[in-house]
Each structure stands twice: as structure tokens, then as C-alpha cells.
Amino acid sequence: MRILYVDQYFSTREGKSGTRSYEFAKRFVAAGHQVTMLTTASHYSHMAGQQDFLARSIVDGIEVRSFRIAYAQKMGYARRALSFAMFLVASTLYGALLPRHDVVFASSTPLTVGITGAVIGWLRGVPFVFEVRDLWPRAPIELGVIRHPVAKWLLTALERWIYRRAARINALSPGMVEGVVATGIDPARVSMIPNSCDLDLAADVMSRKELRQHFDLPADAFVIAYAGAMGPANDLADLLRVAEAVREDSTPFVFLLMGEGPEDVRLRALAKEKDLTNVVFTGPLPRQEVARVLGACDMGVTIFAPLPVLATNSPNKMFDYLACGLPQMTNSPGWVRDIVENGGAGIYWTHNRPDEAAAKLRELASDRARLQSMARRAREIAEDKFDRAKLAAQLLDVFDSARDEPAGGWPILLQGLLHRLLAAVALLILSPFLLYFAWRIRAYDGGPVLYSPERAGLGGRLFHMRKFRTMVVDAERRGLGLNVTAGDERITPIGRFLRDWSLDELPQLINVLLGEMRLVGPRPALPHHVERYTPEQHRRLRVRPGLTGWAQVNGRNLLSWDDKLALDAWYADHQSLWLDVKIILRTIGVVIRREGLYEPEGGLDDPFNQALDADRTGNDDGA
């Protein structure tokens, strides 16, 4: 599978940000897929300092295309919005010119990456999968960052527009899934693959002694680590209140804050004002270094402001704590609390109740056996529920399901219009011949001119396919049913002529004109065959059926059904205007040579036709 991955904040573990896209992408590559990453060389990326506006590199097999667009959490809202807009324009224009991929995957935030994914998917006619890592714009609205009614309306409309353009949506927590579904999205289109645990993070950690010496902490310090952004959503002032509550304890509780953000300066000033010597600010550290530190700490902290939307978060830091076997404390209710407290991996304290948090910390500091039990439980949760390798495989399944959706976008729209136009012209030019054939069929036995069996088309939707009747009335109830052999006595004289030159298919030009079929595509599917399709074979239903197709010019009815369906699935994945032209030209030769008109022995030996009722079996395939 060829995956175009859009993430404005891509970074390896050498950078200073989350590595979700890197960790997933390298596993996709290891599984044999091709991944192209569109990203920026931001302040937190391992590519920080990039000189060229566009740089190309290979990172663990990932084809990375990075733009030099500045971004840092300390930026004001206007500069951050400019950064988002610049990446939106650059990634969309560049991505639309890349070779065609099988799926476009855009992972937010910012929400604007969803525009990039949706536009590229539409322009290239490939499925678009959107990942919701925060409920945006709900989060900044609840935080009071976005206040103007028009801005709220526009951003909410944009959110819903992106959701509706996505073939599949992946959300990172149960609350996020509920938030997406609440906008009117079909729950069947929404999956939940949360942030994950990289189990190898604990492979290289500092010793307790080394950590305390490195940061000049008391040798017996009980170290509580926070690793992440310092913004309004995190409300680290609540953690400083906890630090103040335990400042005079005989046990030296130390809070190690790793990161930066809009609140960084204010928090440092507040800690200085309150003389919180037990709070240490390290600034942002590379993720690998953060992991080394976490392994030597006593607890981690996952903290958010008391807003409903923030209770839906799936914070990276929580999963890193779990991977490192680190007990944690949290003031976030809902899903996070359930994992931490109910899972036996830590404690919960009520927001703005520092005395409650202090009491629980003192209990743990005096009960090392319980603390160690929490540490073991944290690692067990990481291994059992959130192993990155397992979740990467689940995300690939989401991509596969998106590829099963009917193909759309500009190429499909253009091809559809062109096919309808050509069908209209062909019907006009061929109308005298069609009328003549209709008269001959009617004159033979007075029966109907057309045979209109029910077939499965785009997405499996049923329609009536039109063909000239080439057999006696009620032929499907005689002989081999719908199976037809070369010398079948049920074929009428005019019917044999029409079959020999594949002219019986011409009424399907009406189906093309109605938008039910195209000139080129897999042949219309028998409904009972669709029930037997494998997931791979089911992909042929992503495109509208056609009068002729890739299977018809590569063996036609001489092929087994399995071979035909494999060729149809290949066409669905590689369709293009030029491929359609190639198939049409090759069809002319197939018709002139009258190749593959009938299945050997009427197809009775093919597994798709075996053990089926006589009135449902058969083959009416043709070029």
C-alpha cells in the first residue's frame, strides 16, 4: 500500500515532540508499505534548523518531505495561525503533484491538515482518512481562545466538512469518538486507536542516583515528572499548588517539569513568587532523553484544566509513563482516570484540591510496596492494551477498509462525465443498428427485446443491467440456467450473431448514460457472487461497472472467476483515464478476434458457480 501521511509535527525520538506519526510510519514501512510524510521542520522536530524551504530525506525507510515553516508553542495565536496556513498551502500543492497513493492519511492537530488530506484525496481520486487527536475547535472554544461567534461557526463548519469528506475517521479516545459521532457521522466510519506505548522506551534509562545528581536533587528525593506542553489546557498551576502543599514535608517531593509553552514564563514566575524550590523546570528535552529521565522517577503527572472537552484527551505523556512502568497521578476524569486509578497504575486527585493530592502522595511515599505494584501494573497495561505494534496493525486495517469505499474525487467525476458524453454520442450514432437488432429479436418469437437482470454496481448497490435478449424466453429456467456454452441450443439465430460480436451489450450504453455504469470498469457483479467475495475481491465494487474492463482484455471468460476478480481489484486500485483508453483500444481487438466468449463447459467447474441453485448460477460476462 502507498500511504501519503500528513502530520505538521512529525519528528523522530531525537526531536522534542510526540512521535506518533514516526512510530506508526516506520512500522508501516517494516510491514512492506510505502510511506511519504508531509511535515515541517519545526522548532521541536529533529529537523530543526533546516536551511532549504523544502527538504527530502529518508528516515527509517519513510520518505520525508519537510517544509521550513516555523512553529513553537510559545508563539502568539496569530503567528501560529500563519504557520498552519503556510503548511496548508505548501503541503496541498506539493502533495497534489506527487505520484498517486492508495490512501491519504491526515493527522490533526491543527485541523487545517484535514483540508490538505481532503483536497489531495479529491484531486487524486483516493480515499482520505482523518485522525482526530483533539476535538478541535471545541477545545479552544471551551478554553476561551476562540470567542467571536462567526469564528466559532466557521471553524465548526470546517470541522464537519472535513469529517464528511473522510472515508474513515480515527479518534484517540472514547470521548473523541463520541464527539465525532455527535456531529452526525455514521459510527461505522469511526474507529478508536489511541496514543500508544513504545515498549522499548524503558530499555535505556538513568539510574535513580544519576538522575538526582544530574538535576542536583536530594539523594532521597521522591521525583514526580511532568513531560509535555505548558499551555492553558494543562493548567500546571494546579500542580504548583500540590507542590506548595508538600513543600515542607520531611520526604523531599520534587516536581520535574519538562517542556515549554505559552504558560511557561508565567509558571516560572509563579514558582519563584511562592519560593517553590521543589519545582524544577528543565525546558523541552528530546523524547529519548525524556524517556531516560522517566525511568528514574517515582511518578508521572497527567494534568488538564477542568473542562469537559479536555476529559476526552488521549495524552502522549500518559502512554510514555505506562511504557516506562511509571505510576502516575492525574486530575483528569473519565477515560484517563479509568486507566490510571481503576487500572491500578496510579492515583487521581480532584482539581484544585492540593491537600487531597498531597495526602495521597504521602501515603505512596511511605508504601514502596504499593508504589512498585502500581509500576508493574502500568507496564502490564502498556503491553496488554497499548502496544504500538498492535495498534499500528489496526490502523492499517482502517486504511484497508477505507480503500473498500467507492472511489470518488475529481478523476472519477471527470471520467464519469466523459463516459456519459461518449455513451450519448454512441447511442445517437448506433441508433439505426440498435433499432434493427430490436426488430429482429422481437420478430423471432414475439418476446421482450431486452434482458434486464439485477446486478451489483458501485458499492454493491443493485441496478438492472440492460442487454439484448439473445436466448429464447425463460431460457434461465431451462438447460444450464444462466450458464451458457458455445453450442447452447437456447441461443436464437440473431442472438448468436449478437453474442459472437459482443453486440448484445450495447444497450448498456443506457446504463452508462444513467450513471449506473461506465464504458470501462469491472463487469457488473452477480449479487450472489458478491456474498462470496473476499475483502480483496470486494474492492472491485469501489468503481462503477463497465461494458468492458481489465479482465475482459486479459482473458475474458477463459479466466476463472478468482482470476477475473483479482484483475478487477487491480483495476480499482490503479484506474486512470489513460488506462481506460488502453482498455477500450484492446477491447476492439478482443471483439474482432472473438476471444473468450464462453467459459469452458459453461463455467460449471468454477467454485463460484458450484453448489448454487440452477436459477442463480451462471455467467453472462462479456466484453
N, C-alpha and C positions, 0 to 999 in steps of 0.2 A: 504494500500500500504506500502511496506517495502522500505524505501529510504536510500541509502548509500550516505551521504553528505560529500564531501571532501573540506575542506577550511583550509588552513595553518594558518589563522589568527583568528580563532573562539574565541570569548570572550563574556561574559555577560556584562551588564552595569557597573559592578564593575571593569572591565578592562579599559585599556586606548587606545582602538582601536575601529574601526567600529564594529557594532553588527548586520550587515545584516543577517549573517547565523544564529545567535542565535534567532533573532526576527522571521525569517521565520520558522526555525525548530520548535520552541515552538508552533507556530500556526499550523504547520502540525500535531504535536502531539495532540493538542487540537481538531483537526478535525478527530482524530481517526487513524492516520497513525503512523507507527513505524519509527523512525529516528535514525540512527547510524552516529555519527560525527567523522571523522578522522581529527585530527588537531595537533597543537603543543602548548606546554606551554611556549609561547614566553614571552619576556620582557613586552609586552603590554597586555597580557592575564590576566584574573582573576586567572589563574592557575600558574602564575609566581612563581618560587621558588619550583616547583615540584621536588621531590627527585628521584623518580624512572624513568627509561627511558620510560616505558610505564605505564600509569595510566588509570584506568577505573572508571568512575563516572556517576551518573545520574543527569542531570541538567534540571529541569523543564520537566522531562519526556524524555529528549534527552539522548540517550546512547552515552556518550562522551569517545573516545579513544584518549588520548593525548600523544605525544612523547616529551621528554625533549630535544628539539633541539633549540639552542639559535638563536634569531633573534632580531635585533634592527635596526632602520633606520640610526643610527649613524655608523653602520658597513661599512667597505670598500666593494667595489664591489666583491672582491674575497671571503670574508667571507660570504657575503650574498648569493653568488652563491653556496658555500658549504652548507649553510643552506637549500637552495632549493633542492640540490641534495640529502642530507640526508633524507629530508622528502619524496622526491620522492621514494626512495628505501624502506624506512620503511613503508610508507602508502600503497605502491603497494603490497609488500609481505604480510603485515598483512591483508589488505583488500581482497586479493585473497583467503585467508583462512577462511574468515568469512562465516556464512551461506548465502545462495543465497538471494539477494534482488530483488526487482521488477524493480528498476531503480538506476543507479549510476549518481549522480549529482556532478560535479566538478566546483568550482567557482574560477576563477583567479582574481588577480594575486597571485603567479607567474604563468607563462604559464605552468610550469612543472606539475602543478596539473592536467592539461589536459592529460598528459601521464598516470598518475595514473588512472584517470577515464576511459580512452580508453582501457588500458590494462586489468583492472578488468572487465569491460564490456565484452571484447572479451573472456577472460578466463571463465567467468561465463555465457556467453550467454544471457546477459541482456542489455537493451538499455542504452546508455550513453548520458547524456545531459550536455552540456558545457555552462558555463556562462562567458561572456566577460565583465569584469569590467574595463578594459583598453585595448586599441588597442596596443597589445604588440606582436612583438618587434618594431612596428612603432614608439611608443613613445620614447624609449631610443635611437633609431636611429636618430630621429629628434633632440633630446636633445644633441646628440654628444657623448653619453655614449658608444655606440657600433659603432666602426668606421671601423674595419677590414672587407674587402669585403667578406671573407669566413665566418666570424661570422654572418654577415648580411644575407648571403644566407642560412646558416644552420638554423638560428632561424626563418627566414621567411618560410622555407620549413617545419619546425616543426609546426609552426602556422597552415599552410594549412593542414598538416597531421591530426592534432587534429580536425580541422573543419570538415574534410571529414569523420572522424570516428564517429562523433556525430550524433545521430538520430535527435536531435534538438539543436539549439543554442539560448541562450537568451542573448541579448545585452542590455546595460543600457541606451542607448540614441539613437536618430535617426542617429547621426553621426557614432556611433559604428555599427549600423545595416548596414549603407552604406559601412563601412569599411569591414565588414564580407562578404557582398554580392559581393563586388568588387573582392574578391579572387575566385569567381566562384561558390559560394554556392547558391543553389536554395533559393530565397526569402521566399518560402513557409515553409522552415525549420527554419526560423529565426523569433524570437519573440522579443518584446521590453517590458521588465518590469524593470523600472528604480529603482534607490535607492528610499527609501520610507520614509514616515513620521510616527514616533511613536507619536501618538496624546497625549499620556499620559505623554510625557516629560515635558509638561508645568504644570503638576499637583503639583510639588514641586519645587518652585523657590525661590531664595533670594529676599528680598526687595531691592529696589534701595539703601536705606540707608545702609543696611547690606553689600551689595557688595562694596560700596565705602569705608566703614570702614575696611572691610576685606583686601582690597588691598591698603589701605592708599591713596585713591584718593580724589581729591577735592569734596566737597559735591555736587557741581553743575556740575560735570564732565559729558560731553557727551561721553559715553563709546562705542567704536567700537571694537567688538570682532572678533578675528580670532581663529578658533578651527580646527587644523589639522596638517598635516605633514609640515615640513620645509625643502623642497628639491629644487633642480634646477627647477623642473616643476612648483613650486608655485611662484617663483620669488618674494619673500616678500620684496626684496629691493625696488620694485616699491611702496609697501605700506609705507616703511620708507620714501620715497620721499614725499608721501602725508602727512605723519606725520610732516615732516620738513616744509611743506608749511603752515600748520595751527598751528605751534608751538607757535607763538606769538599772536594768536587770543585772543580776550577778553573771548570768550567762551572756556573753557578748554577742548579741544578734547584729549581724551586719547585712545590709541590703546592697547588692552589687547590681547597678543599673547599666546595662549595655545597650546602647542605641542613641538615636537622636530624633529630633522632630520639632514641630512648631512650639511645643511646650518646654523644650529643653532648657532654654535660658531662664524661664520663669521658675521651673522646678529647682534648678541650681540655686537661684536666689532665695527661694523659699527654704531650702535645706540649710543655707547659710544663715538665714534670718533666725531659724529655730535652733541653730547650733547642732544640727544632726550629724555629728561626727561618725555615726554608724551607717551613713549613706555614702556610697562611693559611685561616682559617675565615671565610666570608662570611655564614653563615646562609642561610635559604631566600630565593631570588630568583624573581620572576615568570619564567615559562617563556620569554617573548620576550626578557627580559634575559639569561637563561642562554644562549640561542642566540647573542646578540650577543657574549657572552664567549667561547663555544666557538670561534667563528670566528677568534679572535685567539690561541688557544692552540696549543701544539705537539702535544699528545697528550691523549687522554681515558683514563679508567680505568673498567673494569668489573670489580668485585671481589665475591667471595662467600666465605662460610665453607666449609670443605672437607666438605660434607655431600652425599650423593648426590642428595637432592631438590632442592638449590639448583642443581645442574648442569642441571636441566631448565628453568631460568628463561628468560624472554624479556624482558630488561631494557630499559625505555624508553631509558635513557641510551645504550645501545649504538647504538640506531637514530638517536638525535639526533646522536651523533658521526658516524655514517655520512652523515647528511643534510648535515652541515656540512663534509664532506670532511676529517674529523679522524682521523688514525691513532690507534689505541688499544692499550693494554696490558691484559691480563686474566689472572687466575689461575683462571678458571672453565673446567673441562674440558668435553668434549662439544660440544654444538651451538654454543655461543658461541665456543669455541676454533676450531672448524672455520671459522666465518665470518671471525673476526679473523685468525688466523695462517695457516690454509690458504688463505683467500681473499686473502692478500697485503695486508691492511689494517692489520696491527699485529703485536704480539708477545705471547707467552704466557710467564708465569713460574710456577714451581711454588710453591704455597702454603707460606709460612714459609721461603722461600729468598730473602731480601732481596739477598744477594750476586749471585744469578743475575739478578734483575731489574735491579740496579744495572749489571751488566756490559752487558746488552742496551741499557739506556738510554744508556750512554756511547757504544756503537757507533753508535746512531742520531744522537746529538747531533753526532757527528763526520762523519756521512754524510748531508748535507742532500739529496742527490740521491735516496737511498733513502727518506728520510722523505717527500719530495714524491711519489715513486712510490706510497707507501702511501696518501697523501692522495687521489691521483687514483683509486686502486683503491677506496677507501672510498666515494667519490661514485658510482663506476660500480656498485658493489653496491647502493647505495641506489636508484639509478634502475632497475636491471635487475630486482631481486628484491623490493624492499620499498616501492615507490611506493604511498603511501596511497590514491591514487585507484584504482589497480588492485585493491588489496585490499578497498576499500570495495565495489566491484562484486562481488567474490567473496562477501563477507558477505551481500549482497542475494540472491545465488543460494542461499545456505544458508537464508535466510528463505523463499524460494520453495519450496525442497524440503520445508521443514517444513510449509508450507501444503498440500502434497500428501498429508500423512499423514491417516489417518481422523480426523475430528473427534471430540472427546471432552469430558469435563468435565460439570459439574453440569447445564447446559441440555440436553445430549444425553441424559444419564441420565434427567432429568425427562420430556423429550419421549418417550423410549423407553417408560417406564413408562405414560405417559398413552396412547400409541398402542396398547400391548398391551391395556390395560384397555378402550379403546373397541372394539378388534377383538374381544375376548371378548364384549362386550355385543352387538355387531353380529351375530356368529355365532349367538348364542343367539336373538336376535330373528328373524333371517333363516333359521334352520334349516329351517322348513317349506318355504320357497320353494327353498332350495338342494336339499333332498331331491326336490322336484318336478322341478326342472331336471335333476337327475342321472337320475331315472327316464325323462324324455323323451329324453335323449341316449342312454341305454342301449337304450331301446325302439326307436329308429330303425334301428340297424344292428347292435346287439349289441356294439359296440366299447367301448373304455375311456371312462369318464366324464371323466377329467381328461387334459389335455395338459400335460406337465411338462418343458419344455425347460430345458437348462442355461444359466444366466445368471451374469454377473459382478456381485457386490454390493459391499459395503463393502470398500475397499482392493483390489478386483479379485478377492476370494475367490469361488469358484464355488459355486452352490447351484441347486437345482431349483425353479423358479418354477411355481406351480400355477395352471392356468386350466381353465375348462370347455372341453372339446373342441367346436369349432364347425364342423369340417370333416370330410370323410369320412376313414376310416382310411388312413394312408400318404399324406395329401394333400401332404406336403412333397416327395414323390418324383414328383409329377405337376405339370403346368402350369408355373407360375412359381415352384415351390418354396415358400419361406417368404414370398415376395411375394404380396400379396393385393390384388385390385382390387375395386371396388364390386360388380360383377356376376359375381364369380367363381363358376363352376358347382360348385366343390368345397364351397362352404358349404352345410351342411344347413339344413332349414327352421327347426328350433329354434335352430340356430347363428346364422342371420341375425337372429332376434329378439334373441338374447343380445348379438350384436355391435352392433346398432342402438342398444341401450340400455346398452352397456358393462357388461352383467351377467356376461359371461364372465370378468371379472377378480375376481369376488367370492371365489373360493377362495384368492386371495392373502391374505385375512384370516388364513388359517392360517400363511402365511409371516410375517405381522406378529406373530402370537402366538408364533411360534418365535424371533423376534428377527432374522430374516433380512431383513425389510423393515419399512417403516413405512407409515402411511397416506399420508404426503406425502414426496416425495423424487424424484430423477430416476428415470425408468423403468429397470428392470433392463437392464443392458448386454449386448449380444451379445458373446461372448468375442472373436470375430474383429474386431469393431469396436474393442475396447479396444487391440488391437495397432496400430491406425492412429491412435490419439489423439495430438494434440499435447500438450505439457506443460500448456497452459491447459485443454484439454478433459479431461485426466486428473484435474483437480481435482474433477470431478463424482463421482468414486469416494471422496471424503472422507466422504460421508454415505451412509447406507443408502438403497437404492432405495425407491420408494413406489408405491402404487396410482395416485396422481395426482401431478402436480408442476407447477412453474412453466412448463415448456414446454407441458404439456398444456392449460393455461388461457390460453396466449398463441399459439394457432395449431395446436397438436397436430400431426397428420400432414400439414397443409398446409405446414408448415415443412420446409426442407431439414435434413439431419442436422447440418450445421455450425451452423445457427441453433438447433436444439434443444440441441445440446451447449453452445453459448455461454450459453443461458438456464439450463441445468443447472449450469454452473460458477458463474454469478452466484448461483444459489440456495445452492450450497455455501458461498459466501463470506458470504452475508447471512441464513442461516437463523435463524429465531426462532419461538417459539410463535405469536406474532401473525401472522407471515407464513403459517404453516401453516393457521391458521384462515381467513385470507383466501383461500388456495388452495382449501380444502375448499368454502367458500361459492361461489366462482366455478366450481368443478367441477360443482356441481349445475346451473347454467345451461348449461354446455357440454354436459352429458349430455342435458338436456331438449331442447336445440336440435339435438342430434346433429351437432355440428360436427367437422370434420376427422377423420372415421372412417377414411379411407383416404388413402394417399399418391397423388398424381396418377400415373396409369399404373403403379400398384403400386410406385412408387419406383425403377423401373429406370433412370431418368435420373440418379439421385443418385450422385455419385462414391463414396460409402460402399458402395453396392450393386453397383457396376460391377466387372467382371473378377474376380468371386468365383464359386466353384463353385456350381452350382444348389442343392446340398443345404445350403449355408451362407448364402445370401443371404436378404435379406428384412426384413420389418417386421411385428412383432406388437405394435406400440406401441398403447397405448390409455389413455384416462382412467379 
